[in-house]
Amino acid sequence: KILRKALEFIPNSVKLWKEAISLENKEDARIMLSRAVECAPTSVDMWLALAKLSPYQDAKKVLNEARKHVPTDPRIWVTAAKLEETQGNEKTVEIILTRAKDSLAANGVAADRDMWLKEAEQSEKTSFPLVCQAIIKVTIKMGLDESDPKQMKRMWVQDAEAAISRGAIATARAIYNNAVEKLKGKKGLWLRLAQLETKYGNSESLDGVLQRAVKSCPNAEILWLMYAKQKWLQGDVGKAREILGEAFGHSKDSEAISLAAVKLESENGEIQRARLLLNRARQQCDTAKVWMQSVQLEREQTNYAQALALCEEGLGAHPHFAKLWMIGGQIYMEQTPPQLSEARRFFERAVRACPKSVPVWLCAAECEILDGKFPKARSLLEKARIKNPKSELLWLRGVEVESMDGQERVALHMMSKALQECPSSGVLWAHAIDLEPKPAQNAKSVDALKKCENDADVIVAVAQLFWRDGKIAKARKWFMRAVQLNPALGHAWGGYMAFELSHGDPGQQRDVLRRFCAAEPNQGIRWTRSVKKVRNWRLKWPQKMMAYLEEYWQNVLEFKPLDKEIEALLKGEELAPADVSMEPEVKDTKEAKEERKIAPEFFEAAERFAGPRQGWEFKTGSRGLGYYKTDPTKQEQRIKEEPL
């Protein structure tokens, strides 16, 4: 009664009307709103509330009246579009928003790109996908110079990525779909749209995007390759073959397309087809990679004579291609019995042709190690370090040679020299920890962390120390940190998996295995040494993990029987669909609550580790995965205390 009395004296008070209406039921509220818009005709909120409570036909009339009284507010137009979507009038939605843009411009409303993007995102969140798409379509070029395609592309990419970061996937999809219609020949836009569909869409939507993409950009190799791979992953090998054939018609001298076709055939057991494709590729492309794949195909089939003949022929055309030299020597070493004398002569030629290639020198030294000639290996590595100073891998192999030869003191001395030359090498620091006697390893880990706090190799070494000392929770935390810092580091995943097989439950083991398969690691000395063996080439990712564990963590496999399901997975059975997020759940701990107080300038989001940064720490915190600015005093204290 008081509010109604007040409205008699102040009928144009929007605040009073809102308070009074909030106390009424739906029908009475609609009656009061009808009176309210008469008394306060410029209140957009009142008009929208009345339209919401009215039937469809009445709501249309209300919104038409609202536009007459407030011609400068876009919310009225957007609400009208949403009203039409609720009735299934798809075409009318776009017509209304097109008129909205023209009407607002005619009434002197400045084009506000950001405002329309917010309306699109809000429409997506409130389940009005057609309105979201129509807003983007109508306003896609608003505020942009159409004579500058680069600026248009840059702005559209920024808008789409910003929408994705806010969880507005449909908005980002609409931006990219309209962008590729305006700039059909821009390969980068098609790639981003395909990546969005890969991550957030389904196979049908991705197929549709890639089909449109290759028609618009027929000379973009990567789009053809993505399309063929998508079909291959769906099990449609014939269609994948057809796509690559069509791609080859557009780019006959394309190395990437030729090698993709070879891979498709070889991995599906069509070896003769693969040979024919490689023969054609050698004639048309004649690139070093084509020759290398030709050799590798024969090597896998144990046709060593043919492989070596192709290798020599390829080296005649590409004498400085280090990988061909490495493969040729390895073929001699793989034979039964190993042809070490031939391999040695081959590597002598290799180091003369590629003196700056560290892997070639390492292969030459490996040949001598396999033959038990440690002095010769030592001499080769010394020559290699002269030609390739500050190479952490050459120093590491030199230390390992001394250890294999029983020269522990010499190994320690060489490690000291190595760390002087490569003071920030995580690989060397991790091995330096292993070289120390057990009582001194913790102290060495402190030194390593001071130099390489965010190096995954060092983190793995520290995690193994915690594991050795029975500090299971800390070991798990550090293994997790290592694979977050560098998801591509294979032996970090191997150590993590071995740890969980010893101390984790089947759920934890399965989770690590899923995340490992999602990461598809390809780095790490021991890891690459294992997975690059010919017998492991065709293994699935879980099988590669099993092969690595059998080679380097046999004691863990013998420690206790594996869970039957985990054992089956490691033998190559298909993993059930599940979330393969690389980021662990961040619990609402006291530490997390403190981190939420961090100002935005002390955090930079990053999807993966991009190298150490002075004064910053890479981790998953309360603001997500990225770089957090460190407190120097806390950092020093943690380095001193945590590993001990």
N, C-alpha and C positions, 0 to 999 in steps of 0.2 A: 504493500500500500504506500509505503514511504517513497519507493522508487517511482511508482506511477504518479504520485503527487508531484515529485520533483520534475518528471517529464512534462507535466502540464506547464511548469514555469520555464523549463529549459528543454524544449523539444528537439533542439539540434545537437544535444550532447551525445556523442557516440559512446562515451564511456558509460553513461547512465543506461542507454539502450542495451548495451552488452550485458551489464549487470542484471538488468530486469529480465532480459530474454533467457539468461542462463538459469533462472529459477523456474521457467515454465516447461511444460511437457512439449512434445514435438508439434502437435497441432496448434496449440496456443502460441508457441514460438514462431511458427510460420505466419500466423495472423499479425503478431507484433512486428515481425520483420517487414511485412508489407507496409505497415504504418511507418516503421523506422526509415525505410528508403525514401519515403515521401518527405520526412522531416530532415533527414541527413543524406541527400542524394549524391553527395561526393564521397561517401564512405564505401570504398570497394569491398571491405570485409562484410558489410551488411548485405550488399548485393550478392556476393558469392555465397553467403550463408543462406539467403533466401532461395537461391537457385538450387542449392544442395538439398533443401527440404521440399522442393517442388517436383511435381511429375514432369516427365520429359518435355511435353509441349509447353507447359507453363514456364519451365526452366529456360527454354529457348527465348521466350518473350522477356523474361526477367533479364537475361544476359544482353539481349538487344537494347533494352532500356538502359542497362548499366553502361553500355558502350556510348550511348547518346550523352549521358551525364558525365562520364569520365572517359573521354576518348583517348587518353594518354597512358592508360595503365595496361600493360600486356597480360597481366594475370587474368583479366576478363576473357581475352581471346583464348588463352591456354585452357581455361575452364570450359569454354564453349567447345573446344576441340576434344577435351576429355569426355564431355557429355556425348558427343557424337560417337566416340569410340565405344562407350558403354552400350550404344545401340547398334554397333557393328557397321556403322557408316564409314568405311575406311577412306573412300575417296573424298568425302566431305571434310575429314580431318585436315588433309593437306591444303584443301581450298581455303579453309578458315584461317590457317596459319599464314598462307600466302597473302591473303587480304589483310591480316594483322600487320605484317611487315609494311605493306604499302600504306595502310591507314595511319600507323604510328609515325611513319616518315612524313606523311602529309600534315600531321598535327604537330610537327616540329620536335618529335622525340628523337634524340640522337641514337644512332645505331650502337647498341651495347652488346658486343659479342659475348662477353663473360656472363652477362645476365641471361642471355638465351641458353648458354651452355648449362647454367645452373638450373634453369627450368627443365631442360632435357633430362638432366640427372635426377631431378626431383620427380619427373614423370616416370622415369624408370623405376625409382624406388617405390612409387605408389602404384606400380603395376599398370602403367599406361604405355606399353612399348610402341604402339603406333604413333602416339603423340611425340614420344622421344625421337623416333626416326624422322617424323615430319618436321620437327623443329630443326634438326640438324640439316635436313635436305634444303629447307627454305633459307636457312641462315649461314650455310657453309662458306659462302664467299663474302659475308658481311665484314666490312672493315678492312678488306684485303685489296691489294693492287693486282688486278687480273693480268696485267702485263708482265708480272714478275713471278713466274712459276716456282722459282726457288723459295721465295718468301712464302708463297702459299703452302708449299710442301712443308716447310719448316714449321709454320704455325699449326698446320693440321696435325703434324706428328706431336708437337708439344701438347696440343689440346687432348689428343687421344691418350698419350702416355699419362697425362695428369688425371684423366678420367679413370684410367686403369688403376692408378695409385689410390684412388678414392673408392675403388670397388665398383665403378660404373661401367661394367663391361659392355652392356648393350649400347651405351652412348659412344664408347670408343669404337665399337664395331660399326655403328652408323657413320661416324666420322670417316673411318678408313674406307668404307664402301662408297661413300659419296666422293671421297678424295680420288679414288682410283677411276671413278667415272669421269671426273674433271681432268685428271692427268693420267690417262690410260697407259702411257709409255714409261711411267716412272717405276722401275723395277723395285726400288726400295720400299715404296708404298705397298706394293703387292706382297713383298716379303713380310712386312710388318703385319699385314692383315692375315697372312697365312700362319704366322707365328701366334697371333692372337687366337685363331681358330684351333691351332694345335693344342694350346694350353687350356682354352675355355670352351671350345666348341665340341663338335662331334665329327665322326668320319665323313658324314654326308656334307656338312657345311664346309669342311676342309677340301673335300673333293670339288665342290662347286667353285670355291675360290681359286683353286689351282687350275681348274679347267678354263676359267675366265682369264687367269693370269697368263697362261702360255699362249692364248690367242692374242692377247694385247701386247705381250713382249716375247715374240717367237725366237728372238736371239738371246734371251736371258737363260744361260745354261742352268743356273741354280734352280730356277722355277721348274724346268723340265725334270731335273734330278729329284726335287722334292715330290713332284707329282708321281714319278715312277716309284720312288721309295714308298710313298703312301699306299699305292696299289700293291706293292710287294708285301708290305706289312699286313695288308688285308687278305693276303693269300692269293691274290689274283696275279700270278706270274705272267700269264699270257697278256693281260692288259698292260702290265709294266713293260714287257718286251715291246709291245706295240707303241707305247709312249716314247720309249727310247729310240725306236726306229724313226718315228716322226721327228723327234728332236735332232737326230742325226741328219735328216733331210735339210734342216735349217742350218746346222753347223757341222759340216762334214769333217772339218779338221779339228774338232773339239776333243781335246785329251780327256776332259772330265766325263763327257758323255760316253766316249769309247770305253773308258775304264769302268764306268758304272754298268755298262752292258756286259762287260767281261765278268764283273763281280756277280751280277744277277745269274749268269749262266753257270759259273763255277760253283757258286754256293747252292745251286739246285742240281748239281751233279752232271751238268751238260759240259763236260770237259772239252769235247771236240768242237762244240760251238764256240767255247771260250778261246780255243786255239785259233780258230778261223778269224774271230773278231780281233785278236791280238795281231795276227799276221797282217790284216788290213790296216790296223791302227799304226803298225810300224812303217807301213808304206806311206800312209797319208799324214800321220802326225810326226812320227820319228822323234818323239820326245824321250828324255831320260826315264821318266816314270813309266812310259809304255814298255820300254825295254826291261825295266826292273820287274814289272808285273809279268812279263813274258817269262823271265827267269824264275820267278817265284812260283808260277803255275807248274812248270816242269819240276821244280824242286819239291813241291808238295806231292807230286806223283812219283817221286824218287827216280825220275829220269835224269840222273846227275850228269851224264855225258851231254845230253841235249841242253840242259840248263847251263853248263859251263861253256858250251859252244855259243849259245845266245849271249852269255855274259861277256865273252871276249869280243863278240861282234858289236855289242852295245857299247863297250868301252872304247872300241875303235871310233865310234861316232861321238861319244861323250866321255872323253878320257879323264875328266876331273869330277865326275859324279861319284861322290864318296860312297853312297849306299850300294852301288853296283860292286865296288871293290870289296866292301864288307861282306856282301852276300856271296860273292865268288869264293872268298877265303873260308867262309862258314860252311859252304857246300863241301869243300875238301875235308873239313873237320868233322862233318856229320856222317861221312861214309863209314862203312864197316869193313875192315878196320879204318880208323881215321888216317887220312893221307896228310900227315903233319908236315912232311918235307915239302910237298907240293903247296900246302897252305902257306908255309913260311916263305917260299919263293914268291908266291902271289902277293902276300902282304908287303914284301920288300919293294915290289913294284908299286903297291898301293900308297905307301908312305912317301914315295918319291913323287907320285902324281898328286897327292892331296896332303901336303905336309901340315896344313893348318886345320885338318879335320881331327878333332880329339877322338871321336868314335873309331876312326880307322886305326889310330895308334893303340887304342884299348883292345881292339880285336887282334892286332899283331901281338900284343903282350899276352893276350889270352891263349893264343896258339902256343907260345913258349911255356906258359904255366901248365897247360894241358900236357905238354911234353916233359914237364918236370925240370925245365931249364930256367931256374929262378934268376941266376946271374944275367942271362940273356934278356929276360923280361925286365929286370931292373935297369939294364942298359937302355933298352928301348924306351922305357918310361922317362928316364933322365933326358934322353934326346927330345922326347915329345914335350917335356916341360920347358926346355930351352926354346923350342919353336912356338910353344903355346903357353906363355907365362900366365900365372894366376888362374890356372884351370883347376878347379876344385876336384873334378873327377880324376884327373891324372894324379894329383896328390893322394887322393883317397886310394886309388888302385896301388900306388906305390907303397903306402902303409900296409895295405892288405897283403902284398907280396912279401914284405918283411915278416909279417905275422905267420904266413903260410910256411916261410922258410925257417921259422923258429927263432927269428931275431927280434924278440919282444922289446929289448932296449932300443934297438935301432928304429923300430916302429914308433915308439914313444917320441924319440928324438925327431923323427921325420914328421910326426904329427905336429910337434911344436913349430917346426919350420913352416908347415902347411898353414897353420893358423896365423902365423905372422904374415904370410903372403895373402891369405884369404880370410881375414878376421871376422867377416860376417857370413861365412858359409855354414848354413845349418846342417848340411850333409856331413861336413867335417866335424863340427861340434858334436853331433849325435854319435859319430864313431869314436870321437875322443872320450866320451862318457863310457862307452863300452870297453875301451882299452884300459881304463883305470882299474886298479884293484877294487873289489866291492866296497870296502870301507870308505874309499875316496870318491866313489861315483856321485854321491849326493852333492858333495862340495863342487865337483866338476859341473854338475847340472846347474848350479847357481851361476857359475861363470858363463855357461852357455846361454842361459836365459837373459843375462845382462846384455849379451851381444846380439842375440837372435830371439827376442821375446815372442815374436809372432811367426816364427818359422815352424812349419808343420813337422819337419824331421826332428827338430829338437823337442817339440811337444810330445811326439810319439816316444822318444827316448825317456823323457821324464815320466810319462804314463807307465812305461814298463818298469821303471824304478818303483813307483807306487804299487804296482802289481806284485813285484818281487817282495816288497815289504809288507804285503797283506793289507794295504790301504785301498780296499776295493772301491769305495765310493769315490775317492779322489782319482783313482786310475780310470774309472768309467768317465768321469767329468773331463779328464785330460784327453782321453781317446776321442771323445765327442768333439772337443775343441779342435783337435787336429784335423778331423775330417770336415769340419766347418771351414777352417782356414784354407785348406786346399783339398776340395773334393776329388781332384784328379790324382791324388797321391795314393797309388795302389797299396803299398805296404802299410800305410796308415789304416786302411780298411782291413787288410789282412791281420794286423795286430789287434784291431778292435774286435774283429770276428773271433779270433782265437781267445781273446779275453772273455767275451760273452759265452763262448762254448765252455769255458772253465767255470765261470761264476754267474752267468745269467740264466734266466729261465727261457723256455722256448719262445715266449712272446718277444722278449728282448732280442733274442738271436734272429728271429724272423724279421724284426724291424730293421736291424742292422743290415741284413741281407737284402731287403727291399731297397733301402736307401743306397746301398752299394751298387745295385743293378741300375738304379736311376742315375747315379753319378758316372758310370762307365769310365773308371779311372784308366789313365794311360801314362802315368808318370811314376818315377821311383826306380832305382837301379835294380833292386831284387825283384820287384814286381814285373818290370819289362823283361828281365832275364827269364822269368818263368813263362809269361804269357806269349812271348815271341818265339818260343820253341815251336817247331813245325807241328808237332803232335797236338798242340793246344790252340792252333789257329781257328779251328771251326767250333770250338767249345762255346756253349752258352755262358753268360756271365756267372751264374752260380757254379758251374763246372770249373770255370777259371779260378774262382775262389778256392774250390776244393783242391785243385791241382797245386795252388800256391801253399795251402795249408799242409798238404802232404809233403811238400818239398822243404818248407821252412818251419812248420809248427807240428811236426809229427808227434812230438811228446804230448801236445794238447789233445790230439785225436786219440791217443792211447790212454789218456788220463782217466776218462770216463766215457761210457757209451753215449753216442749221440742220440738225441730225441729222434724217433722214427720219421716224423714229418720233416724235421730239419735235414736229416740225412737224405731223404728223398729229394728235397729241394736242391741240395748241393750236388746231387747226381743229375740234375737237369730237368726235373719236372717243372711244369709251368707254375709260376707264382700266381696266387689268386689276386684279383684286382684289389688294390688298397691304396691308401694315401701314402705317397712316397716323398713327402715333404722333407727337405734336408734340414729344416729347422725344428729343434725340439720345443716342446711346450714350455713357455716361460711361466713359472708359478709366481703367484702373488706373494713373494717373500718380503721380508723387511728390506733386503737389499734392493729388490725390484721397486719397492715403494720409494726408496731413496733416489733411485735412478730416474724416476718420473719427474723429479724436481730439476733434472738437467735441462738447461736452456737449449733451444733449438740450435744455437750456434756451436754447441759442444757435441753435436751429433751429425754425422753425414751418412745417409742410407747407402748401402752397397749390396748388390746381389751376391758377390763373391769376393774373396780376398784379392786385392790388387797390389800386394806388396807392403812391406812394413813402412810406417810413417812415424817420424819422430814426434813423440808426445801424444800419440793416438794408439788406441787398442782396438783390434777387430774382434767383435763378439756379437752374440745375440743378447740384447738387453731389453729393457722395458720399452724402448722405442723401436725394437725390431733389430734385424741384422744390419751391421754396418760398423763405422768407425766412431768410437767414443773417445773424447779428449780425456787424458789421464791426469790424475793428481800426482805430481812427481813424488811427493812424500809417501803416499800410499803405494805407488808403484815400486819404489825402492824397498819398502817394508815387505811387500808381497814377494818380491824376488828373493829377499833374504830368508824369509820364513817358510813359504809354502812347500818347496820341494823336500825340506828336511823332515 
